[in-house]
Amino acid sequence: MTNKNPYNDILNLMSRKTDERLPTYFYFGTVTAGDDKEKQIINVGGIEYKSNENELMRANGIRIETGEKVLLISLDNGQSMIILCRVEKM
């Protein structure tokens, strides 16, 4: 995964002073390959997002394990996802 801080993109989007509305979508996903694997994969509605293809970003310190549920946000219409947090109960 990239070392870029993914939250910077969220702050940039929120600080824009424009009348146009940019689509921002929140998603729930299931971790199909967690940190114990070479690449991390999260399934979101049947689409797999993979860390080695720059489709997944997260802040340092967030660990994900296979089988966990996570909350994600996409700032680019679903092309890539930022892991916001793990979801304890749904």
N, CA, C and O atoms as a GROMACS GRO file, in nm:
protein
  360
    1MET      N    1   0.084  -0.117   0.000
    1MET     CA    2   0.000   0.000   0.000
    1MET      C    3   0.089   0.124   0.000
    1MET      O    4   0.203   0.121   0.046
    2THR      N    5   0.035   0.228  -0.050
    2THR     CA    6   0.110   0.353  -0.061
    2THR      C    7   0.127   0.420   0.075
    2THR      O    8   0.045   0.401   0.165
    3ASN      N    9   0.234   0.497   0.090
    3ASN     CA   10   0.259   0.567   0.215
    3ASN      C   11   0.195   0.705   0.218
    3ASN      O   12   0.203   0.775   0.319
    4LYS      N   13   0.130   0.744   0.111
    4LYS     CA   14   0.061   0.873   0.104
    4LYS      C   15  -0.053   0.873   0.206
    4LYS      O   16  -0.123   0.773   0.222
    5ASN      N   17  -0.072   0.986   0.272
    5ASN     CA   18  -0.181   0.996   0.369
    5ASN      C   19  -0.313   1.012   0.295
    5ASN      O   20  -0.337   1.117   0.235
    6PRO      N   21  -0.400   0.912   0.297
    6PRO     CA   22  -0.524   0.918   0.220
    6PRO      C   23  -0.622   1.023   0.270
    6PRO      O   24  -0.710   1.066   0.196
    7TYR      N   25  -0.608   1.065   0.395
    7TYR     CA   26  -0.702   1.162   0.450
    7TYR      C   27  -0.681   1.302   0.392
    7TYR      O   28  -0.770   1.386   0.401
    8ASN      N   29  -0.565   1.327   0.334
    8ASN     CA   30  -0.542   1.456   0.269
    8ASN      C   31  -0.641   1.479   0.155
    8ASN      O   32  -0.691   1.591   0.138
    9ASP      N   33  -0.671   1.374   0.078
    9ASP     CA   34  -0.767   1.387  -0.032
    9ASP      C   35  -0.906   1.422   0.020
    9ASP      O   36  -0.978   1.501  -0.041
   10ILE      N   37  -0.944   1.363   0.134
   10ILE     CA   38  -1.074   1.392   0.192
   10ILE      C   39  -1.080   1.538   0.235
   10ILE      O   40  -1.178   1.608   0.209
   11LEU      N   41  -0.974   1.584   0.302
   11LEU     CA   42  -0.971   1.724   0.347
   11LEU      C   43  -0.972   1.820   0.229
   11LEU      O   44  -1.038   1.924   0.235
   12ASN      N   45  -0.899   1.788   0.123
   12ASN     CA   46  -0.899   1.873   0.003
   12ASN      C   47  -1.038   1.882  -0.057
   12ASN      O   48  -1.082   1.990  -0.098
   13LEU      N   49  -1.108   1.770  -0.064
   13LEU     CA   50  -1.243   1.769  -0.120
   13LEU      C   51  -1.337   1.853  -0.035
   13LEU      O   52  -1.418   1.929  -0.089
   14MET      N   53  -1.326   1.841   0.097
   14MET     CA   54  -1.415   1.915   0.186
   14MET      C   55  -1.386   2.065   0.187
   14MET      O   56  -1.475   2.145   0.214
   15SER      N   57  -1.262   2.103   0.159
   15SER     CA   58  -1.226   2.245   0.166
   15SER      C   59  -1.249   2.320   0.035
   15SER      O   60  -1.233   2.442   0.031
   16ARG      N   61  -1.287   2.251  -0.069
   16ARG     CA   62  -1.313   2.318  -0.197
   16ARG      C   63  -1.432   2.412  -0.183
   16ARG      O   64  -1.537   2.375  -0.130
   17LYS      N   65  -1.414   2.533  -0.232
   17LYS     CA   66  -1.522   2.632  -0.227
   17LYS      C   67  -1.575   2.649  -0.369
   17LYS      O   68  -1.536   2.740  -0.442
   18THR      N   69  -1.664   2.560  -0.405
   18THR     CA   70  -1.720   2.561  -0.538
   18THR      C   71  -1.867   2.522  -0.531
   18THR      O   72  -1.910   2.459  -0.434
   19ASP      N   73  -1.941   2.558  -0.631
   19ASP     CA   74  -2.083   2.524  -0.635
   19ASP      C   75  -2.107   2.385  -0.694
   19ASP      O   76  -2.215   2.329  -0.678
   20GLU      N   77  -2.006   2.330  -0.761
   20GLU     CA   78  -2.028   2.198  -0.821
   20GLU      C   79  -2.025   2.092  -0.712
   20GLU      O   80  -1.950   2.102  -0.615
   21ARG      N   81  -2.106   1.992  -0.729
   21ARG     CA   82  -2.112   1.883  -0.632
   21ARG      C   83  -2.033   1.766  -0.688
   21ARG      O   84  -2.066   1.713  -0.794
   22LEU      N   85  -1.931   1.727  -0.617
   22LEU     CA   86  -1.852   1.610  -0.655
   22LEU      C   87  -1.908   1.488  -0.584
   22LEU      O   88  -1.938   1.493  -0.465
   23PRO      N   89  -1.923   1.378  -0.656
   23PRO     CA   90  -1.977   1.259  -0.590
   23PRO      C   91  -1.877   1.201  -0.491
   23PRO      O   92  -1.761   1.179  -0.523
   24THR      N   93  -1.924   1.178  -0.371
   24THR     CA   94  -1.846   1.110  -0.268
   24THR      C   95  -1.930   0.995  -0.216
   24THR      O   96  -2.043   1.015  -0.174
   25TYR      N   97  -1.875   0.879  -0.220
   25TYR     CA   98  -1.952   0.761  -0.183
   25TYR      C   99  -1.883   0.684  -0.072
   25TYR      O  100  -1.762   0.666  -0.073
   26PHE      N  101  -1.963   0.637   0.022
   26PHE     CA  102  -1.916   0.550   0.129
   26PHE      C  103  -1.960   0.408   0.098
   26PHE      O  104  -2.071   0.386   0.048
   27TYR      N  105  -1.875   0.312   0.128
   27TYR     CA  106  -1.903   0.172   0.098
   27TYR      C  107  -1.865   0.084   0.217
   27TYR      O  108  -1.776   0.118   0.295
   28PHE      N  109  -1.934  -0.027   0.229
   28PHE     CA  110  -1.894  -0.133   0.321
   28PHE      C  111  -1.826  -0.240   0.238
   28PHE      O  112  -1.870  -0.271   0.128
   29GLY      N  113  -1.720  -0.297   0.290
   29GLY     CA  114  -1.650  -0.403   0.220
   29GLY      C  115  -1.610  -0.513   0.315
   29GLY      O  116  -1.612  -0.496   0.437
   30THR      N  117  -1.574  -0.627   0.257
   30THR     CA  118  -1.528  -0.742   0.334
   30THR      C  119  -1.384  -0.771   0.293
   30THR      O  120  -1.353  -0.780   0.174
   31VAL      N  121  -1.298  -0.786   0.392
   31VAL     CA  122  -1.157  -0.814   0.366
   31VAL      C  123  -1.145  -0.961   0.326
   31VAL      O  124  -1.173  -1.049   0.406
   32THR      N  125  -1.102  -0.986   0.202
   32THR     CA  126  -1.082  -1.124   0.157
   32THR      C  127  -0.937  -1.167   0.169
   32THR      O  128  -0.908  -1.286   0.166
   33ALA      N  129  -0.845  -1.072   0.182
   33ALA     CA  130  -0.704  -1.100   0.208
   33ALA      C  131  -0.651  -0.986   0.294
   33ALA      O  132  -0.639  -0.872   0.248
   34GLY      N  133  -0.619  -1.018   0.418
   34GLY     CA  134  -0.576  -0.916   0.513
   34GLY      C  135  -0.426  -0.895   0.514
   34GLY      O  136  -0.355  -0.932   0.421
   35ASP      N  137  -0.378  -0.834   0.623
   35ASP     CA  138  -0.237  -0.800   0.636
   35ASP      C  139  -0.146  -0.922   0.645
   35ASP      O  140  -0.025  -0.909   0.628
   36ASP      N  141  -0.203  -1.039   0.670
   36ASP     CA  142  -0.122  -1.159   0.676
   36ASP      C  143  -0.087  -1.212   0.536
   36ASP      O  144  -0.012  -1.308   0.524
   37LYS      N  145  -0.141  -1.151   0.433
   37LYS     CA  146  -0.114  -1.191   0.294
   37LYS      C  147  -0.020  -1.091   0.228
   37LYS      O  148  -0.001  -0.980   0.278
   38GLU      N  149   0.037  -1.130   0.114
   38GLU     CA  150   0.130  -1.042   0.042
   38GLU      C  151   0.059  -0.917  -0.010
   38GLU      O  152   0.113  -0.806  -0.002
   39LYS      N  153  -0.060  -0.935  -0.063
   39LYS     CA  154  -0.140  -0.820  -0.107
   39LYS      C  155  -0.275  -0.827  -0.037
   39LYS      O  156  -0.329  -0.935  -0.012
   40GLN      N  157  -0.328  -0.710  -0.008
   40GLN     CA  158  -0.456  -0.702   0.060
   40GLN      C  159  -0.566  -0.683  -0.045
   40GLN      O  160  -0.548  -0.610  -0.143
   41ILE      N  161  -0.679  -0.752  -0.022
   41ILE     CA  162  -0.792  -0.745  -0.115
   41ILE      C  163  -0.919  -0.722  -0.034
   41ILE      O  164  -0.942  -0.787   0.068
   42ILE      N  165  -1.001  -0.628  -0.081
   42ILE     CA  166  -1.129  -0.601  -0.017
   42ILE      C  167  -1.238  -0.612  -0.123
   42ILE      O  168  -1.229  -0.552  -0.231
   43ASN      N  169  -1.340  -0.689  -0.091
   43ASN     CA  170  -1.454  -0.709  -0.181
   43ASN      C  171  -1.561  -0.608  -0.146
   43ASN      O  172  -1.609  -0.604  -0.033
   44VAL      N  173  -1.599  -0.527  -0.245
   44VAL     CA  174  -1.705  -0.427  -0.228
   44VAL      C  175  -1.810  -0.454  -0.334
   44VAL      O  176  -1.790  -0.422  -0.451
   45GLY      N  177  -1.920  -0.512  -0.294
   45GLY     CA  178  -2.030  -0.539  -0.386
   45GLY      C  179  -1.989  -0.625  -0.505
   45GLY      O  180  -2.036  -0.604  -0.616
   46GLY      N  181  -1.902  -0.723  -0.483
   46GLY     CA  182  -1.858  -0.812  -0.589
   46GLY      C  183  -1.735  -0.764  -0.666
   46GLY      O  184  -1.684  -0.837  -0.751
   47ILE      N  185  -1.688  -0.645  -0.638
   47ILE     CA  186  -1.568  -0.591  -0.703
   47ILE      C  187  -1.453  -0.599  -0.604
   47ILE      O  188  -1.465  -0.556  -0.490
   48GLU      N  189  -1.340  -0.655  -0.650
   48GLU     CA  190  -1.224  -0.668  -0.563
   48GLU      C  191  -1.128  -0.552  -0.585
   48GLU      O  192  -1.090  -0.522  -0.698
   49TYR      N  193  -1.091  -0.486  -0.475
   49TYR     CA  194  -0.993  -0.378  -0.477
   49TYR      C  195  -0.865  -0.432  -0.415
   49TYR      O  196  -0.866  -0.488  -0.305
   50LYS      N  197  -0.753  -0.415  -0.487
   50LYS     CA  198  -0.626  -0.476  -0.448
   50LYS      C  199  -0.521  -0.371  -0.416
   50LYS      O  200  -0.509  -0.270  -0.485
   51SER      N  201  -0.445  -0.399  -0.310
   51SER     CA  202  -0.343  -0.304  -0.265
   51SER      C  203  -0.229  -0.291  -0.366
   51SER      O  204  -0.175  -0.182  -0.383
   52ASN      N  205  -0.192  -0.399  -0.432
   52ASN     CA  206  -0.077  -0.394  -0.522
   52ASN      C  207  -0.110  -0.324  -0.654
   52ASN      O  208  -0.020  -0.304  -0.736
   53GLU      N  209  -0.233  -0.289  -0.676
   53GLU     CA  210  -0.272  -0.218  -0.799
   53GLU      C  211  -0.313  -0.074  -0.768
   53GLU      O  212  -0.380  -0.009  -0.848
   54ASN      N  213  -0.271  -0.024  -0.653
   54ASN     CA  214  -0.300   0.113  -0.608
   54ASN      C  215  -0.449   0.143  -0.604
   54ASN      O  216  -0.491   0.257  -0.626
   55GLU      N  217  -0.529   0.042  -0.576
   55GLU     CA  218  -0.674   0.060  -0.564
   55GLU      C  219  -0.716   0.079  -0.418
   55GLU      O  220  -0.829   0.120  -0.392
   56LEU      N  221  -0.626   0.050  -0.325
   56LEU     CA  222  -0.655   0.063  -0.183
   56LEU      C  223  -0.554   0.155  -0.116
   56LEU      O  224  -0.434   0.147  -0.144
   57MET      N  225  -0.603   0.241  -0.030
   57MET     CA  226  -0.517   0.326   0.051
   57MET      C  227  -0.568   0.323   0.193
   57MET      O  228  -0.685   0.293   0.218
   58ARG      N  229  -0.479   0.355   0.286
   58ARG     CA  230  -0.520   0.364   0.427
   58ARG      C  231  -0.413   0.439   0.504
   58ARG      O  232  -0.298   0.448   0.461
   59ALA      N  233  -0.453   0.490   0.616
   59ALA     CA  234  -0.357   0.558   0.703
   59ALA      C  235  -0.270   0.455   0.772
   59ALA      O  236  -0.312   0.341   0.794
   60ASN      N  237  -0.149   0.495   0.806
   60ASN     CA  238  -0.061   0.407   0.882
   60ASN      C  239  -0.127   0.369   1.013
   60ASN      O  240  -0.192   0.452   1.076
   61GLY      N  241  -0.111   0.245   1.054
   61GLY     CA  242  -0.164   0.201   1.181
   61GLY      C  243  -0.294   0.124   1.172
   61GLY      O  244  -0.330   0.054   1.267
   62ILE      N  245  -0.366   0.135   1.062
   62ILE     CA  246  -0.490   0.058   1.046
   62ILE      C  247  -0.452  -0.081   0.996
   62ILE      O  248  -0.395  -0.097   0.888
   63ARG      N  249  -0.484  -0.181   1.076
   63ARG     CA  250  -0.459  -0.320   1.036
   63ARG      C  251  -0.591  -0.386   0.999
   63ARG      O  252  -0.694  -0.362   1.062
   64ILE      N  253  -0.586  -0.469   0.897
   64ILE     CA  254  -0.706  -0.540   0.854
   64ILE      C  255  -0.676  -0.690   0.850
   64ILE      O  256  -0.568  -0.732   0.810
   65GLU      N  257  -0.775  -0.767   0.892
   65GLU     CA  258  -0.762  -0.912   0.895
   65GLU      C  259  -0.869  -0.973   0.804
   65GLU      O  260  -0.977  -0.917   0.789
   66THR      N  261  -0.837  -1.086   0.746
   66THR     CA  262  -0.930  -1.156   0.658
   66THR      C  263  -1.061  -1.183   0.730
   66THR      O  264  -1.063  -1.231   0.844
   67GLY      N  265  -1.172  -1.150   0.663
   67GLY     CA  266  -1.306  -1.172   0.718
   67GLY      C  267  -1.367  -1.049   0.783
   67GLY      O  268  -1.488  -1.047   0.808
   68GLU      N  269  -1.288  -0.947   0.812
   68GLU     CA  270  -1.341  -0.827   0.877
   68GLU      C  271  -1.423  -0.743   0.780
   68GLU      O  272  -1.404  -0.749   0.658
   69LYS      N  273  -1.514  -0.666   0.836
   69LYS     CA  274  -1.590  -0.567   0.760
   69LYS      C  275  -1.521  -0.432   0.778
   69LYS      O  276  -1.472  -0.401   0.886
   70VAL      N  277  -1.518  -0.352   0.671
   70VAL     CA  278  -1.455  -0.221   0.677
   70VAL      C  279  -1.544  -0.118   0.610
   70VAL      O  280  -1.627  -0.150   0.525
   71LEU      N  281  -1.527   0.008   0.651
   71LEU     CA  282  -1.594   0.122   0.589
   71LEU      C  283  -1.493   0.191   0.501
   71LEU      O  284  -1.382   0.222   0.544
   72LEU      N  285  -1.531   0.216   0.376
   72LEU     CA  286  -1.442   0.278   0.280
   72LEU      C  287  -1.506   0.401   0.219
   72LEU      O  288  -1.628   0.419   0.226
   73ILE      N  289  -1.424   0.486   0.160
   73ILE     CA  290  -1.474   0.601   0.086
   73ILE      C  291  -1.401   0.604  -0.047
   73ILE      O  292  -1.283   0.570  -0.055
   74SER      N  293  -1.471   0.645  -0.151
   74SER     CA  294  -1.410   0.662  -0.283
   74SER      C  295  -1.428   0.807  -0.325
   74SER      O  296  -1.539   0.861  -0.323
   75LEU      N  297  -1.318   0.869  -0.363
   75LEU     CA  298  -1.323   1.008  -0.409
   75LEU      C  299  -1.314   1.018  -0.560
   75LEU      O  300  -1.316   1.128  -0.615
   76ASP      N  301  -1.305   0.903  -0.627
   76ASP     CA  302  -1.288   0.903  -0.773
   76ASP      C  303  -1.385   0.807  -0.842
   76ASP      O  304  -1.347   0.734  -0.934
   77ASN      N  305  -1.509   0.808  -0.796
   77ASN     CA  306  -1.615   0.727  -0.857
   77ASN      C  307  -1.584   0.578  -0.860
   77ASN      O  308  -1.612   0.510  -0.958
   78GLY      N  309  -1.527   0.528  -0.751
   78GLY     CA  310  -1.506   0.384  -0.739
   78GLY      C  311  -1.381   0.330  -0.802
   78GLY      O  312  -1.363   0.208  -0.807
   79GLN      N  313  -1.293   0.414  -0.851
   79GLN     CA  314  -1.168   0.365  -0.911
   79GLN      C  315  -1.070   0.317  -0.804
   79GLN      O  316  -0.994   0.223  -0.826
   80SER      N  317  -1.072   0.382  -0.689
   80SER     CA  318  -0.988   0.341  -0.577
   80SER      C  319  -1.064   0.368  -0.448
   80SER      O  320  -1.160   0.444  -0.446
   81MET      N  321  -1.020   0.303  -0.340
   81MET     CA  322  -1.089   0.315  -0.212
   81MET      C  323  -0.989   0.352  -0.103
   81MET      O  324  -0.872   0.314  -0.107
   82ILE      N  325  -1.038   0.427  -0.007
   82ILE     CA  326  -0.962   0.459   0.114
   82ILE      C  327  -1.031   0.387   0.230
   82ILE      O  328  -1.150   0.405   0.252
   83ILE      N  329  -0.955   0.308   0.302
   83ILE     CA  330  -1.009   0.238   0.418
   83ILE      C  331  -1.018   0.339   0.533
   83ILE      O  332  -0.916   0.393   0.576
   84LEU      N  333  -1.139   0.364   0.581
   84LEU     CA  334  -1.158   0.458   0.692
   84LEU      C  335  -1.144   0.391   0.826
   84LEU      O  336  -1.076   0.442   0.916
   85CYS      N  337  -1.208   0.273   0.842
   85CYS     CA  338  -1.203   0.204   0.970
   85CYS      C  339  -1.260   0.064   0.956
   85CYS      O  340  -1.323   0.031   0.856
   86ARG      N  341  -1.237  -0.016   1.058
   86ARG     CA  342  -1.301  -0.147   1.066
   86ARG      C  343  -1.440  -0.127   1.127
   86ARG      O  344  -1.461  -0.037   1.208
   87VAL      N  345  -1.533  -0.212   1.087
   87VAL     CA  346  -1.670  -0.204   1.139
   87VAL      C  347  -1.688  -0.319   1.236
   87VAL      O  348  -1.674  -0.435   1.198
   88GLU      N  349  -1.721  -0.287   1.360
   88GLU     CA  350  -1.737  -0.389   1.463
   88GLU      C  351  -1.870  -0.463   1.450
   88GLU      O  352  -1.873  -0.586   1.458
   89LYS      N  353  -1.980  -0.389   1.430
   89LYS     CA  354  -2.112  -0.451   1.417
   89LYS      C  355  -2.189  -0.383   1.305
   89LYS      O  356  -2.181  -0.261   1.289
   90MET      N  357  -2.263  -0.462   1.230
   90MET     CA  358  -2.346  -0.406   1.124
   90MET      C  359  -2.489  -0.449   1.145
   90MET      O  360  -2.576  -0.413   1.066
   0.00000   0.00000   0.00000
